């Protein structure tokens, strides 16, 4: 698969995750944070693809690790600074603890702030790469050049 198509597809799926997180948040469903985490992960994977950086499977859900893999000169690195907390929602909050207790859901205000940030990051990344976010499209991004 071309880097341009991979980038566009990852960004399209991130848009769907942001939409799902918003819908789930509006009805008080705890899986809103999972979709926020997934959106951050997919945007970061698109950015890392443009940098020709391959992510090991064990690190793919780790927002903190993905941020650290972005080169310092990538302007999106700073945009993700306050979003590393989403890592916990990839798995930890989706399953009962060993004793059977269900972990607390994400704080609504914190999650809304994260989603607002992700929407801006996604918009800016799509603009940089020239990616159409319509999910039915299969067109590649216009460029795979990393942002600088």
MOHU-V862136 format. One record per helix or strand of 3 or more residues. SS is the DSSP state (2 for helix, 1 for strand). FROM is the first residue (numbers start at 0). LEN is the number of residues. Records with the same first field share a line. If there is no record, write none. Layout:
BEGIN
SS=FROM-LEN / FROM-LEN
END
This chain:
BEGIN
2=2-24 / 31-19 / 56-3 / 62-7 / 75-4 / 80-10 / 91-3 / 107-22
END
